[in-house]
Amino acid sequence: MGNRYINRALVILQKFLKENAVKDKILAKETTMRVGGPAAIFAIANSFEHLRIVLHTARDWDLPLFIIGKGSNLLVSDSGFSGIVLRLGGDFMLKRIKSTKVQAGAGISLSSLVQDTSKHSLCGLSFAIGIPGSLGGALVMNAGAYGECIGDLVKNVIVCTRDCEFKVLERDQLNFEYRNGNFDKDDIIVEATLVLSINDTYIIKRQMEEYFAKRRDSQPLQFPNAGSVFKNPQGIPAGKLIEDAGCKGMRIGGAEVSAKHANFIVNHGDATAADVYALLRSVQQRVLDHHGIVLEPEIKFLGEFNEVMIIPGKS
Ligand SMILES: Cc1cc2nc3c(=O)[nH]c(=O)nc-3n(C[C@H](O)[C@H](O)[C@H](O)COP(=O)(O)OP(=O)(O)OC[C@H]3O[C@@H](n4cnc5c(N)ncnc54)[C@H](O)[C@@H]3O)c2cc1C
């Protein structure tokens, strides 16, 4: 794909999105792992009209499109992504709370939803305190903790197809699984309605504090990271398998298997995406050699990597 296409697409996007469409934006700052190269185009759609323009531009110039939320479950390669990386902002960050129903745009941060719903004496989202994602990313990943997950709260989800058609997916059409919302890979989540329950604000706050303290005590939050890097196979904690295989403290370049939580890889400040990827791959191999179990990555990858990760179920 030629640079010419990128430049033409950029001209169109900048005409409508103005400063919200930029070229060669380094993605490291857009992810919690703080690694990764540039997106050929980085665009923020603040309205449905802007979303439509981005989708049509990607289609017209045959450019690959990737939706990024808060980048908290993402490893972007050092060479970046030679297409459009799109983030939802503005109108996609609104929310409306009516009785126990919370209707929110996919771009909103989970943390603001957790805080605001608790102020309305609504409980159900406390588990998500400290999960640094967007609502859209949380639905795609079916984010969860402490035996609860976002999928359990969903009434419906509105998605937009690459042809800019909107579909309302009701609860019985959705199929949430452990760390997988099972959405069509090309669909863009634009909005969701959650149903929470009422409880005493004091009790909700106490639960949030308790969950947050657990995170603080068990996770290496002082270093950039992307949360748990592998899924728990059949309910066995991946962290335990990794620790038992002797991987704690393993280091490649600036990336290290956290001494505090073995399923976290931390960036000591100078890690590259290649370091993180190579470390993931080494941990996966060691756990396979030690336990005979193939760990499936929980984090998502964007861009090209030199090595090949084993993805269970795929050959
Ligand atoms: C310190 C820390 C703690 C964490 N703790 C937890 C935890 O307890 N439980 C847990 O489940 N996760 C946890 N995570 C991982 C992560 O925060 C969640 O998976 C989160 O839901 C990802 O949301 P995001 O907006 O950052 O998504 P991103 O990382 O930006 O994207 C993840 C995937 O979702 C897709 N996506 C994002 N938005 C949309 C959209 N609107 N439409 C379509 N696709 C979209 C992306 O294309 C990508 O495939 C943690 C991460 C960190 C850094």
The ligand as a Tripos MOL2 file, in Angstrom:
@<TRIPOS>MOLECULE
LIG
   53    58     1     0     0
SMALL
NO_CHARGES

@<TRIPOS>ATOM
      1 C1         -3.0740   -2.5010   35.3140 C.3       1 LIG1
      2 C2         -4.0760   -3.2540   34.4720 C.ar      1 LIG1
      3 C3         -5.0280   -4.0480   35.0940 C.ar      1 LIG1
      4 C4         -5.9610   -4.7560   34.3300 C.ar      1 LIG1
      5 N1         -6.8720   -5.5190   34.9770 N.ar      1 LIG1
      6 C5         -7.7770   -6.2130   34.2560 C.ar      1 LIG1
      7 C6         -8.7530   -7.0320   34.9020 C.ar      1 LIG1
      8 O1         -8.8250   -7.1230   36.1170 O.2       1 LIG1
      9 N2         -9.6460   -7.7130   34.1280 N.ar      1 LIG1
     10 C7         -9.6090   -7.6210   32.7650 C.ar      1 LIG1
     11 O2        -10.4620   -8.2540   32.1110 O.2       1 LIG1
     12 N3         -8.6930   -6.8660   32.1250 N.ar      1 LIG1
     13 C8         -7.7870   -6.1590   32.8230 C.ar      1 LIG1
     14 N4         -6.8560   -5.3820   32.1720 N.ar      1 LIG1
     15 C9         -6.8000   -5.3860   30.6980 C.3       1 LIG1
     16 C10        -7.6020   -4.2670   30.0180 C.3       1 LIG1
     17 O3         -7.6630   -3.1110   30.8450 O.3       1 LIG1
     18 C11        -9.0110   -4.7110   29.6440 C.3       1 LIG1
     19 O4         -8.9760   -5.8010   28.7570 O.3       1 LIG1
     20 C12        -9.7940   -3.5730   28.9880 C.3       1 LIG1
     21 O5        -11.1260   -3.9350   28.9200 O.3       1 LIG1
     22 C13        -9.2980   -3.2170   27.5890 C.3       1 LIG1
     23 O6         -9.9480   -2.0230   27.1870 O.3       1 LIG1
     24 P1         -9.2250   -0.9590   26.2410 P.3       1 LIG1
     25 O7        -10.1890    0.1310   25.9740 O.co2     1 LIG1
     26 O8         -7.9260   -0.5430   26.8270 O.co2     1 LIG1
     27 O9         -9.0020   -1.8260   24.9360 O.3       1 LIG1
     28 P2         -7.7350   -1.8190   23.9570 P.3       1 LIG1
     29 O10        -6.5690   -2.3930   24.6620 O.co2     1 LIG1
     30 O11        -7.5670   -0.4930   23.3570 O.co2     1 LIG1
     31 O12        -8.2470   -2.8370   22.8490 O.3       1 LIG1
     32 C14        -8.4840   -4.1910   23.1790 C.3       1 LIG1
     33 C15        -9.2450   -4.8320   22.0210 C.3       1 LIG1
     34 O13       -10.5420   -4.2560   21.9430 O.3       1 LIG1
     35 C16       -10.7700   -3.7100   20.6540 C.3       1 LIG1
     36 N5        -11.6260   -2.5310   20.8140 N.ar      1 LIG1
     37 C17       -11.4710   -1.5090   21.6850 C.ar      1 LIG1
     38 N6        -12.5030   -0.6560   21.5880 N.ar      1 LIG1
     39 C18       -13.3190   -1.1450   20.6210 C.ar      1 LIG1
     40 C19       -14.5530   -0.7130   20.0460 C.ar      1 LIG1
     41 N7        -15.1590    0.4060   20.4460 N.pl3     1 LIG1
     42 N8        -15.1100   -1.4670   19.0740 N.ar      1 LIG1
     43 C20       -14.5050   -2.5980   18.6490 C.ar      1 LIG1
     44 N9        -13.3340   -3.0560   19.1350 N.ar      1 LIG1
     45 C21       -12.7560   -2.3300   20.1220 C.ar      1 LIG1
     46 C22        -9.4000   -3.4100   20.1000 C.3       1 LIG1
     47 O14        -9.4280   -3.3860   18.6790 O.3       1 LIG1
     48 C23        -8.5980   -4.5770   20.6580 C.3       1 LIG1
     49 O15        -8.7940   -5.7200   19.8600 O.3       1 LIG1
     50 C24        -5.9210   -4.6630   32.9150 C.ar      1 LIG1
     51 C25        -4.9600   -3.8540   32.2990 C.ar      1 LIG1
     52 C26        -4.0460   -3.1650   33.0740 C.ar      1 LIG1
     53 C27        -3.0270   -2.2780   32.3830 C.3       1 LIG1
@<TRIPOS>BOND
     1     1     2 1
     2     2     3 ar
     3     2    52 ar
     4     3     4 ar
     5     4     5 ar
     6     4    50 ar
     7     5     6 ar
     8     6     7 ar
     9     6    13 1
    10     7     8 2
    11     7     9 ar
    12     9    10 ar
    13    10    11 2
    14    10    12 ar
    15    12    13 ar
    16    13    14 ar
    17    14    15 1
    18    14    50 ar
    19    15    16 1
    20    16    17 1
    21    16    18 1
    22    18    19 1
    23    18    20 1
    24    20    21 1
    25    20    22 1
    26    22    23 1
    27    23    24 1
    28    24    25 2
    29    24    26 1
    30    24    27 1
    31    27    28 1
    32    28    29 2
    33    28    30 1
    34    28    31 1
    35    31    32 1
    36    32    33 1
    37    33    34 1
    38    33    48 1
    39    34    35 1
    40    35    36 1
    41    35    46 1
    42    36    37 ar
    43    36    45 ar
    44    37    38 ar
    45    38    39 ar
    46    39    40 ar
    47    39    45 ar
    48    40    41 1
    49    40    42 ar
    50    42    43 ar
    51    43    44 ar
    52    44    45 ar
    53    46    47 1
    54    46    48 1
    55    48    49 1
    56    50    51 ar
    57    51    52 ar
    58    52    53 1
@<TRIPOS>SUBSTRUCTURE
     1 LIG1         1 GROUP 0 **** ****
